[in-house]
Amino acid sequence: MIITALHHWDNGYEPLADLLHQEWSDFERWSSKEKIITRLKARSTDNGDEITLVALESTVLMATASIITWELTDVPARKYWLGEVLTAPEHRGKGVAGKLIRALVDAATKAGYPALWLYTPDQQALYHHLGWQSVEEKYIENEWVTVMVRNLSPASAEKVEET
């Protein structure tokens, strides 16, 4: 398995957009492959705050995860979000998503981000296992989700408590 930035994978935008669209097309952000590709390309640069990683087996897409800025905008201090974490059905249960999440946590730590945020309707146990803490429950896009945080530096713990 290889983990790489999406923009380093030749012709990767289309297969990733297909995977995201198949899984979440009922939600507005993933309702069109064209919208997804536009968003992925905007996020995929070597010098931005956002990044999309993919896990590949040869040239086959296994999974993806991203750091996205202000995925939810109701609390401005919550800038960096883990999002679009998705494993292709045939690769689930192999720990691939966990490896991508750890790679993004490492990248965010090296970049000096104080914390990463996420929301999930059903994967709280996985994220707790990976060091995330539940913060609140919210109703987003017609479902209840848990907002969670992963502090990346000792100073960030104080800032998180203030939000």
N, C-alpha and C positions, 0 to 999 in steps of 0.2 A: 504494500500500500504506500502511496505517495500522497503527502499533503502539500498543496501548493496554492498560491494566490490565483484566483480565477483568471485574472488577466495574463497569467503566464501559461494558461492552458489554451492552446490553439483551438479555435472553434468551440469553446466551452459554453458560450452564452446560450446558445439554442438548447442543448441538452439540459442545462440547469433550469432554464425557463420552463421547459417541458415538465421537469420533475416538480417544481414549485407550483405550476399551474394545475397539474394533476391532483396534487394533495390539497390545495387551498383555493381552488377556483371559485368557491362560493363566497369568498371574501373579496371586497373591492380591490385591494392592493394586488391581488393575484388573479384577477378576473380576465386579464388579457396578457398573452405572452409578449406582445409588443411593449406593454407597460413595464413588465418585469425586466425585459432586456434593457430598456432605457434606464431603469433604476440601477440595475447591476453595472452597467457601463459607467454611469455617473459615480458610483461608489468605488470603482476599480482603478485606482491609480497608485503609484508608488509613494506619493507624498501627501495623501489626504488622511483625515482622521478615521475614515471608514475603510473596511476591508472585507472581502468575501474569500473564504478559503473553501477548497474542495478536496475531498479524498478520492483518489483514483486507484483503480486496480487496472494496470496497463492504461488503456484509454477509456475505461468504463467508469462512469460516475457512481460512486458509492454513497457519498453524503456531502453536505454543505453546512456552513455556519458563517455568520457575519457579525461584525461590529458596525452598528448603525448609530448615527447621531440623532438624538431627540426623537426616537421612535414614538414615545408618548411625550407630549409637550406640556402637560398640566403642571409639572414641577420643573422649572428651568434648571435647577441644580443637577437633575438627572440627565446628563448629556449623553453618556455612552451606553449603548444597549447591545446585548447579545440577542441576535434575532435570526430568523429564517434558518433555524437548526432543523435539518431534515435528513433522514437516511432513506435511501431507496429501499422499498419493501424487502427485496431479496438479500439485503445486507444488514438488516436490523438484528439486534441481539449479539453483535460481534464487538461492541465497544468502540465503534468507529466515531460516533457522535461525541463520546467522551474525549477521544483523542483530539478532535477538532476544537472542542470547547477549551481543553487545556492549552492548545496552541494559541488560541485567541486570548486567553487570560495571560499567558506569557507575553504575547505581543503588546497587550494593553499595559501590563506592568512595566515593560521596557520603555514604552512610550510615555510613562509617567501619569497615566490616567488614574484618578483617585479611586474609582469604583466602576464596576459594570453592573448594569441593571438588566432585567429580563421580565417577561410575563409569560405565564404558562397556564393552560386550563387543566392539565393532567400529568405533568412530569415533575411535580414538586419533589418526589422522592429521589429522582435522579439528580436534580440540582442540589438538594440538601447533601447528598453523598459527595458531590463535587465542591462543597464548601460555600454554597449560597445560603442566604438567610431570607425567610419570608418577611415581608414588610407590611403588605396590605392586600385586601381583596378588592377587585374592581370589576365592574360590568363593562366589557369592551366588545364591540362587534357582536352583540347578541349572545354573549356567554360570560360566565364568571371566570376570572383568572386570578392567579396569585402573582403579585409583583414581588420580585426577589432582588437581592443585591449581593454582590461579591466585592468586599472591600479589598483594595489592592495595595494599600499602604496604611501604616498605623495612623497617620494624620487623617486619613479619609474616614475612619470610623467615627470621629467626632462630627465631621461634616454630614455624614449620613444620618446621624441621630437628629440633626437640626432640620432635616427635610420633612 
